[in-house]
Amino acid sequence: MPVQALVYLGHFGNRASFAKSVLDGIETGLTHQENPMQRLMLTAALLLATGAQAGELKLELEGKGMAGNQVRVAVYSANAPEQFPSEDKYYRGVVYEATSDRLTVRIPDLPLGKYAVATFVDNNRNGKQDKNFVGVPKEIYGFSNDARGMFGTPDFAEATFDIGENDVIKPIHLH
């Protein structure tokens, strides 16, 4: 039964259509099962199909010097807050080409939960944030909630926000 549930989910494209098809089948007697284990698996598949889906994260980035450069965005999950703000360990990362000093970044399908974002402009396109000999960034950067650390990066908690079922819009000013 779990394999059939995956096939149905793939065929119908989303959880809502799958749930409706299962319910329609139950109403018409097409999916009637005598085996208690099969009935349990059907119930589990139905619960999975009707689970909450997260909304889209929309980031509105703004900063002088973005135009004509790469902008790197990393999303960090509360499941691994110690990774924040690592350049190579994050939940999801994207790279965009900025055509102006404003950029809208959309990150779909994040599961419900707590997240933080770190972003920077990669002027020389080397994939990392360049710093001077003291460790101060040479390229502009920003964090969700416009969080700023006293001496360095902010704590994960300062940059954290919730992703729920609705779309979330977060402005970030890069400095």
Residue pairs with C-beta under 8 A, 6 or more apart in sequence:
1 38
1 41
1 42
1 45
2 41
2 45
5 18
5 41
5 45
5 48
5 49
8 18
8 21
8 22
8 45
9 15
9 18
9 49
12 18
12 21
15 48
15 49
15 50
15 51
15 53
16 49
16 50
18 49
19 46
19 49
19 50
22 31
22 42
22 45
22 46
22 49
23 46
25 31
26 32
31 42
33 39
33 42
52 112
52 165
53 109
53 165
54 109
54 110
54 111
54 112
54 163
54 164
54 165
55 163
55 164
55 165
55 166
55 167
55 168
56 106
56 107
56 108
56 109
56 110
56 167
56 168
57 75
57 106
57 107
57 108
57 110
57 115
57 117
57 163
57 167
57 168
57 170
58 104
58 105
58 106
58 107
58 167
58 168
58 169
58 170
59 73
59 104
59 105
59 106
59 107
59 117
59 119
59 144
59 169
59 170
59 171
59 172
60 102
60 103
60 104
60 169
60 170
60 171
60 172
61 71
61 73
61 98
61 102
61 103
61 104
61 105
61 119
61 142
61 171
61 172
61 174
62 101
62 102
62 103
62 171
62 172
62 173
62 174
63 101
63 121
63 140
63 142
63 173
63 174
63 175
64 101
64 140
65 101
65 121
65 123
65 140
65 174
66 98
66 100
66 101
66 102
66 103
66 121
66 140
66 174
67 98
67 99
67 100
67 101
68 98
68 99
69 97
69 98
69 121
69 122
69 123
69 125
70 95
70 96
70 97
70 98
70 121
70 122
70 125
71 95
71 96
71 97
71 98
71 103
71 105
71 119
71 120
71 121
71 122
72 93
72 94
72 95
72 119
72 120
72 121
72 122
72 127
73 93
73 94
73 95
73 96
73 105
73 107
73 117
73 118
73 119
74 85
74 86
74 87
74 90
74 91
74 92
74 93
74 117
74 118
74 119
75 90
75 91
75 92
75 93
75 107
75 110
75 115
75 116
75 117
76 83
76 84
76 85
76 90
76 91
76 115
76 116
76 117
76 118
76 156
77 91
77 113
77 114
77 115
78 113
78 114
78 115
78 156
78 160
79 91
79 113
80 89
80 91
81 116
81 156
81 157
83 89
83 90
83 91
84 116
84 118
84 153
84 156
84 159
85 116
85 118
85 143
85 153
87 127
87 128
87 129
90 118
91 110
91 115
92 107
92 110
94 105
94 107
95 122
96 103
96 105
98 121
110 163
111 163
112 163
112 164
112 165
113 162
113 163
114 160
114 161
114 162
114 163
115 144
115 160
115 161
115 162
115 163
116 143
116 144
116 147
116 156
116 159
116 160
116 161
117 143
117 144
117 159
117 170
117 172
118 141
118 142
118 143
118 144
118 153
118 159
119 141
119 142
119 143
119 172
119 174
120 129
120 137
120 139
120 140
120 141
120 142
120 174
121 139
121 140
121 141
121 174
122 128
122 129
122 139
123 130
123 138
123 139
124 130
129 137
129 139
129 141
130 137
130 138
130 139
131 137
131 138
132 138
140 174
140 175
141 174
141 175
142 172
142 173
142 174
142 175
143 153
143 154
143 158
143 159
143 172
144 159
144 160
144 161
144 170
144 172
145 158
145 159
145 160
145 161
145 170
146 171
146 172
146 173
147 154
147 155
147 158
147 159
148 154
148 175
149 155
149 158
161 168
161 170
162 168
